[in-house]
């Protein structure tokens, strides 16, 4: 029914990064394929909060996430844990959790070099 074999494109505008997420794959698994060192991988079940991102555009489904890390208000504003987020279309995301340092490594390096 999907008609998609390649999956969805995920964009991180702040860094210019784009990557593919396979159909029925969790966002965190796709992010790990970016090859960025230091992407933190915690519990992978929505309990630790290290993979917090905000979906700016696109459709997705989520599994159960700890309210200690994603409040109902945050969830309504598009905040999710990447380990519990399954894209259902192309997404535009902002990395806001502990993964930010790894995904923004070049940006951080250039801004701190003096």
C-alpha positions as YAML, in Angstrom:
chain: A
units: angstrom
residues:
- id: 1
  name: UNK
  ca: [0.00, 0.00, 0.00]
- id: 2
  name: UNK
  ca: [2.81, 2.41, 0.81]
- id: 3
  name: UNK
  ca: [4.40, 2.30, -2.60]
- id: 4
  name: UNK
  ca: [7.60, 3.54, -0.96]
- id: 5
  name: UNK
  ca: [10.65, 1.35, -0.96]
- id: 6
  name: UNK
  ca: [13.21, 4.01, -0.15]
- id: 7
  name: UNK
  ca: [11.46, 5.56, 2.85]
- id: 8
  name: UNK
  ca: [11.32, 9.17, 3.94]
- id: 9
  name: UNK
  ca: [13.79, 12.04, 3.85]
- id: 10
  name: UNK
  ca: [14.56, 13.66, 7.19]
- id: 11
  name: UNK
  ca: [15.98, 17.21, 7.14]
- id: 12
  name: UNK
  ca: [17.84, 19.06, 9.91]
- id: 13
  name: UNK
  ca: [17.88, 22.64, 8.54]
- id: 14
  name: UNK
  ca: [20.27, 23.99, 11.19]
- id: 15
  name: UNK
  ca: [23.06, 21.71, 9.99]
- id: 16
  name: UNK
  ca: [22.01, 21.14, 6.40]
- id: 17
  name: UNK
  ca: [21.94, 17.39, 7.03]
- id: 18
  name: UNK
  ca: [19.42, 15.15, 5.28]
- id: 19
  name: UNK
  ca: [19.12, 11.42, 5.65]
- id: 20
  name: UNK
  ca: [16.79, 8.56, 4.80]
- id: 21
  name: UNK
  ca: [14.52, 6.76, 7.23]
- id: 22
  name: UNK
  ca: [13.20, 3.43, 6.01]
- id: 23
  name: UNK
  ca: [9.47, 2.69, 6.17]
- id: 24
  name: UNK
  ca: [8.53, 1.44, 9.65]
- id: 25
  name: UNK
  ca: [11.95, 2.38, 11.06]
- id: 26
  name: UNK
  ca: [12.35, 4.52, 14.16]
- id: 27
  name: UNK
  ca: [13.91, 7.93, 13.65]
- id: 28
  name: UNK
  ca: [16.79, 7.20, 16.07]
- id: 29
  name: UNK
  ca: [17.92, 4.16, 14.04]
- id: 30
  name: UNK
  ca: [18.08, 6.32, 10.91]
- id: 31
  name: UNK
  ca: [19.94, 9.07, 12.77]
- id: 32
  name: UNK
  ca: [22.54, 6.59, 13.91]
- id: 33
  name: UNK
  ca: [23.36, 5.85, 10.25]
- id: 34
  name: UNK
  ca: [24.42, 9.50, 9.79]
- id: 35
  name: UNK
  ca: [27.84, 8.37, 10.98]
- id: 36
  name: UNK
  ca: [28.17, 11.18, 13.50]
- id: 37
  name: UNK
  ca: [30.28, 10.16, 16.46]
- id: 38
  name: UNK
  ca: [28.73, 10.68, 19.84]
- id: 39
  name: UNK
  ca: [25.04, 10.30, 19.00]
- id: 40
  name: UNK
  ca: [23.82, 9.13, 22.39]
- id: 41
  name: UNK
  ca: [21.75, 5.99, 22.42]
- id: 42
  name: UNK
  ca: [20.08, 5.35, 25.74]
- id: 43
  name: UNK
  ca: [17.33, 2.93, 26.55]
- id: 44
  name: UNK
  ca: [15.73, 2.94, 23.05]
- id: 45
  name: UNK
  ca: [12.31, 2.58, 24.67]
- id: 46
  name: UNK
  ca: [11.25, 6.16, 25.45]
- id: 47
  name: UNK
  ca: [12.38, 6.24, 29.06]
- id: 48
  name: UNK
  ca: [15.70, 8.09, 29.22]
- id: 49
  name: UNK
  ca: [15.09, 11.20, 27.08]
- id: 50
  name: UNK
  ca: [18.52, 11.51, 25.46]
- id: 51
  name: UNK
  ca: [17.11, 11.49, 21.91]
- id: 52
  name: UNK
  ca: [14.68, 14.40, 22.18]
- id: 53
  name: UNK
  ca: [13.84, 16.20, 18.94]
- id: 54
  name: UNK
  ca: [11.12, 18.52, 17.71]
- id: 55
  name: UNK
  ca: [9.30, 17.72, 14.50]
- id: 56
  name: UNK
  ca: [8.73, 20.99, 12.66]
- id: 57
  name: UNK
  ca: [6.99, 19.50, 9.60]
- id: 58
  name: UNK
  ca: [5.68, 16.13, 8.54]
- id: 59
  name: UNK
  ca: [3.60, 13.21, 9.75]
- id: 60
  name: UNK
  ca: [4.75, 10.63, 12.25]
- id: 61
  name: UNK
  ca: [3.52, 8.11, 14.81]
- id: 62
  name: UNK
  ca: [4.96, 7.66, 18.30]
- id: 63
  name: UNK
  ca: [5.09, 4.90, 20.83]
- id: 64
  name: UNK
  ca: [4.89, 5.41, 24.57]
- id: 65
  name: UNK
  ca: [7.29, 8.11, 25.85]
- id: 66
  name: UNK
  ca: [8.15, 9.00, 29.45]
- id: 67
  name: UNK
  ca: [6.25, 12.10, 30.65]
- id: 68
  name: UNK
  ca: [9.38, 12.93, 32.66]
- id: 69
  name: UNK
  ca: [11.00, 13.80, 29.30]
- id: 70
  name: UNK
  ca: [8.09, 14.76, 27.03]
- id: 71
  name: UNK
  ca: [5.14, 16.54, 28.64]
- id: 72
  name: UNK
  ca: [1.71, 16.52, 27.02]
- id: 73
  name: UNK
  ca: [2.24, 20.16, 26.02]
- id: 74
  name: UNK
  ca: [5.62, 19.37, 24.46]
- id: 75
  name: UNK
  ca: [4.14, 16.42, 22.59]
- id: 76
  name: UNK
  ca: [1.40, 18.68, 21.18]
- id: 77
  name: UNK
  ca: [4.16, 21.09, 20.05]
- id: 78
  name: UNK
  ca: [5.91, 18.29, 18.10]
- id: 79
  name: UNK
  ca: [8.52, 17.20, 20.65]
- id: 80
  name: UNK
  ca: [9.22, 13.47, 20.53]
- id: 81
  name: UNK
  ca: [11.88, 10.97, 21.49]
- id: 82
  name: UNK
  ca: [13.55, 9.80, 18.28]
- id: 83
  name: UNK
  ca: [13.62, 6.21, 19.55]
- id: 84
  name: UNK
  ca: [9.81, 6.22, 19.67]
- id: 85
  name: UNK
  ca: [9.13, 8.25, 16.51]
- id: 86
  name: UNK
  ca: [8.25, 6.52, 13.25]
- id: 87
  name: UNK
  ca: [8.04, 8.89, 10.26]
- id: 88
  name: UNK
  ca: [5.01, 8.57, 8.00]
- id: 89
  name: UNK
  ca: [6.19, 11.28, 5.58]
- id: 90
  name: UNK
  ca: [9.30, 13.37, 5.00]
- id: 91
  name: UNK
  ca: [10.15, 15.28, 8.20]
- id: 92
  name: UNK
  ca: [11.88, 18.51, 9.15]
- id: 93
  name: UNK
  ca: [13.31, 18.24, 12.67]
- id: 94
  name: UNK
  ca: [15.23, 20.28, 15.21]
- id: 95
  name: UNK
  ca: [17.51, 18.36, 17.57]
- id: 96
  name: UNK
  ca: [16.97, 19.68, 21.09]
- id: 97
  name: UNK
  ca: [18.11, 16.92, 23.41]
- id: 98
  name: UNK
  ca: [21.50, 15.53, 24.28]
- id: 99
  name: UNK
  ca: [22.03, 14.52, 20.63]
- id: 100
  name: UNK
  ca: [22.38, 18.19, 19.65]
- id: 101
  name: UNK
  ca: [26.12, 18.22, 20.41]
- id: 102
  name: UNK
  ca: [26.75, 15.25, 18.11]
- id: 103
  name: UNK
  ca: [24.48, 16.36, 15.26]
- id: 104
  name: UNK
  ca: [25.76, 19.95, 15.39]
- id: 105
  name: UNK
  ca: [29.43, 19.03, 15.83]
- id: 106
  name: UNK
  ca: [30.76, 21.10, 12.90]
- id: 107
  name: UNK
  ca: [28.57, 24.04, 13.85]
- id: 108
  name: UNK
  ca: [29.83, 23.91, 17.45]
- id: 109
  name: UNK
  ca: [33.46, 23.55, 16.39]
- id: 110
  name: UNK
  ca: [33.38, 26.53, 14.06]
- id: 111
  name: UNK
  ca: [31.62, 28.78, 16.56]
- id: 112
  name: UNK
  ca: [34.01, 28.00, 19.40]
- id: 113
  name: UNK
  ca: [37.21, 28.30, 17.39]
- id: 114
  name: UNK
  ca: [38.80, 31.69, 17.85]
...
